[in-house]
């Protein structure tokens, strides 16, 4: 008799457990969807207003950056400074896609190159990032006479000087053509970090 009375209670416990599991699953699913939507909104906000994604195309920035690397860039509150790696696009350049270069001189700076050495305001600059020794420098790219960079403009060079199309060919670039400063490499995993 006692056994017969325990059977309905066991069934009730099973039903309660199933209901509890359903409720737990619903809460977890709701939580997951909420987190997903919030994350998506944050990513969309960051990519629209703070950070943008770009991919290195070519070898002009070796060995600092390699072809195919994925970068995060931003122009939020950005002011051009010497040494910054930037992504730019200009109608003055015969390349239709955005390019990655390093700012060597800013508005008001005097810049020249003699035998591969860059001088800014009469001072030879140390460029540990420059990749050398792959090809002999073409004479016309190895030297250029002193110019003064116009206000609101920058003079950019690639770190792989032998293979880079840069301000030596297309001249100074309006700062408004800078799409953003390179802040972080996100791919490949072996290259994750802050390029310098």
C-alpha positions as CSV (number, residue, x, y, z in Angstrom):
1,X,0.0,0.0,0.0
2,X,2.8,2.4,0.9
3,X,4.6,1.6,-2.4
4,X,1.4,2.5,-4.4
5,X,1.2,5.9,-2.6
6,X,4.9,6.7,-3.5
7,X,4.5,6.2,-7.2
8,X,2.4,9.4,-7.9
9,X,4.9,11.5,-5.8
10,X,7.8,10.2,-7.8
11,X,6.0,11.1,-11.0
12,X,5.3,14.6,-9.6
13,X,9.0,15.0,-8.8
14,X,10.0,14.0,-12.3
15,X,7.5,16.5,-13.8
16,X,8.9,19.2,-11.5
17,X,12.5,18.4,-12.5
18,X,11.5,18.5,-16.2
19,X,9.8,21.9,-15.7
20,X,12.8,23.2,-13.8
21,X,15.1,22.1,-16.6
22,X,12.9,23.8,-19.2
23,X,12.9,27.0,-17.2
24,X,16.7,26.8,-16.7
25,X,17.2,26.3,-20.5
26,X,14.8,29.2,-21.3
27,X,16.7,31.5,-18.9
28,X,20.1,30.3,-20.3
29,X,18.9,30.8,-23.9
30,X,17.5,34.3,-23.1
31,X,20.8,35.2,-21.4
32,X,22.8,33.9,-24.4
33,X,20.7,35.9,-26.9
34,X,21.0,39.0,-24.7
35,X,24.8,38.7,-24.5
36,X,24.9,38.1,-28.3
37,X,22.8,41.1,-29.1
38,X,24.8,43.4,-26.7
39,X,28.1,42.1,-28.2
40,X,26.9,42.6,-31.7
41,X,25.8,46.2,-30.9
42,X,29.2,47.0,-29.3
43,X,31.1,45.5,-32.3
44,X,29.0,47.5,-34.7
45,X,29.5,50.7,-32.7
46,X,33.2,50.2,-32.5
47,X,33.6,49.4,-36.2
48,X,31.3,52.3,-37.2
49,X,32.8,55.0,-34.9
50,X,36.0,53.8,-33.2
51,X,37.9,51.0,-35.0
52,X,37.9,49.7,-38.6
53,X,39.4,46.6,-40.1
54,X,41.8,46.6,-43.0
55,X,44.1,44.0,-44.6
56,X,47.7,44.7,-45.7
57,X,48.0,44.3,-49.5
58,X,51.6,44.0,-50.7
59,X,55.1,44.0,-49.2
60,X,55.9,47.7,-49.0
61,X,55.8,47.7,-45.1
62,X,58.0,44.6,-44.5
63,X,59.3,43.7,-42.1
64,X,57.0,45.7,-39.8
65,X,53.8,44.4,-41.6
66,X,53.4,41.4,-43.9
67,X,51.0,40.9,-46.8
68,X,47.7,39.6,-45.6
69,X,47.9,40.8,-42.0
70,X,44.6,42.0,-40.6
71,X,44.7,45.4,-38.8
72,X,42.5,47.5,-36.6
73,X,42.7,51.2,-37.4
74,X,41.1,54.3,-36.0
75,X,40.9,58.0,-36.9
76,X,39.0,59.0,-33.7
77,X,40.7,62.1,-32.3
78,X,43.7,61.3,-34.5
79,X,46.4,63.9,-35.2
80,X,49.3,62.9,-37.5
81,X,52.6,62.3,-35.9
82,X,56.0,61.3,-37.2
83,X,56.5,57.5,-37.0
84,X,52.8,56.6,-37.1
85,X,51.8,53.8,-39.4
86,X,48.6,54.9,-41.2
87,X,46.2,53.7,-43.8
88,X,45.4,56.3,-46.5
89,X,43.6,56.7,-49.8
90,X,44.1,59.6,-52.2
91,X,43.1,60.5,-55.7
92,X,46.7,61.6,-56.2
93,X,47.8,58.0,-55.9
94,X,47.4,55.6,-58.9
95,X,46.5,52.8,-56.5
96,X,42.7,52.5,-56.0
97,X,42.8,50.6,-52.8
98,X,43.9,52.0,-49.4
99,X,47.6,51.7,-48.7
100,X,49.6,51.4,-45.5
101,X,52.6,53.7,-45.0
102,X,54.6,55.3,-42.2
103,X,54.5,59.1,-41.6
104,X,58.1,60.4,-41.8
105,X,57.4,64.2,-41.8
106,X,54.4,66.4,-41.0
107,X,53.3,69.9,-42.0
108,X,56.2,72.4,-41.6
109,X,59.0,69.8,-41.6
110,X,61.8,69.9,-44.1
111,X,62.7,66.5,-45.5
112,X,65.3,65.2,-47.8
113,X,67.1,61.9,-48.6
114,X,70.8,61.5,-49.3
115,X,72.2,58.0,-50.2
116,X,69.3,56.3,-48.5
117,X,69.5,58.4,-45.3
118,X,66.4,60.5,-44.5
119,X,66.9,63.9,-42.9
120,X,64.1,65.7,-41.2
121,X,64.8,69.3,-40.2
122,X,68.5,68.7,-41.0
123,X,68.7,65.8,-38.6
124,X,69.4,62.2,-39.9
125,X,66.7,60.0,-38.4
126,X,67.3,56.5,-37.1
127,X,65.0,54.1,-38.9
128,X,65.4,50.6,-37.3
129,X,62.2,49.5,-39.0
130,X,63.5,49.9,-42.5
131,X,64.1,46.6,-44.4
132,X,67.3,46.8,-46.3
133,X,69.5,44.6,-48.4
134,X,66.9,43.0,-50.6
135,X,67.6,45.0,-53.8
136,X,69.9,47.9,-54.6
137,X,68.2,51.2,-54.1
138,X,67.2,52.7,-57.5
139,X,69.2,56.0,-57.7
140,X,66.2,58.2,-58.1
141,X,64.6,56.8,-55.0
142,X,67.8,56.8,-52.9
143,X,68.1,60.6,-53.1
144,X,65.6,63.5,-53.3
145,X,66.2,67.2,-52.7
146,X,64.9,69.0,-49.6
147,X,61.2,70.0,-49.6
148,X,59.1,71.6,-46.9
149,X,55.9,69.6,-46.2
150,X,52.8,71.8,-46.5
151,X,50.7,72.4,-43.4
152,X,47.9,69.9,-43.1
153,X,49.9,67.4,-45.2
154,X,52.2,64.4,-44.4
155,X,55.2,62.8,-46.2
156,X,54.9,59.0,-46.1
157,X,57.3,56.2,-46.9
158,X,57.1,52.4,-46.8
159,X,59.4,50.5,-44.5
160,X,60.6,48.3,-47.5
161,X,62.0,51.3,-49.4
162,X,63.0,49.3,-52.4
163,X,59.5,48.1,-53.1
164,X,57.4,50.9,-51.8
165,X,55.4,53.4,-53.9
166,X,55.2,56.4,-51.5
167,X,55.7,60.2,-51.3
168,X,58.9,59.9,-53.3
169,X,56.7,59.2,-56.3
170,X,53.3,60.8,-55.5
171,X,54.4,63.6,-53.2
172,X,52.9,64.7,-49.9
173,X,49.5,63.6,-48.8
174,X,46.6,65.7,-47.4
175,X,45.9,64.6,-43.8
176,X,42.3,64.3,-44.7
177,X,43.2,61.3,-46.9
178,X,44.3,59.4,-43.8
179,X,41.7,56.7,-43.0
180,X,43.2,55.9,-39.6
181,X,46.3,55.0,-37.6
182,X,47.2,51.4,-37.3
183,X,46.7,50.3,-33.7
184,X,46.6,46.6,-33.6
185,X,47.2,43.4,-35.7
186,X,44.5,40.8,-35.1
187,X,45.5,38.1,-37.6
188,X,47.4,35.9,-38.1
189,X,47.7,34.7,-34.5
190,X,51.5,34.7,-34.7
191,X,51.4,38.4,-35.5
192,X,48.9,39.6,-32.9
193,X,50.1,42.8,-31.2
194,X,50.9,46.5,-31.6
195,X,53.0,47.2,-34.7
196,X,55.8,49.8,-34.2
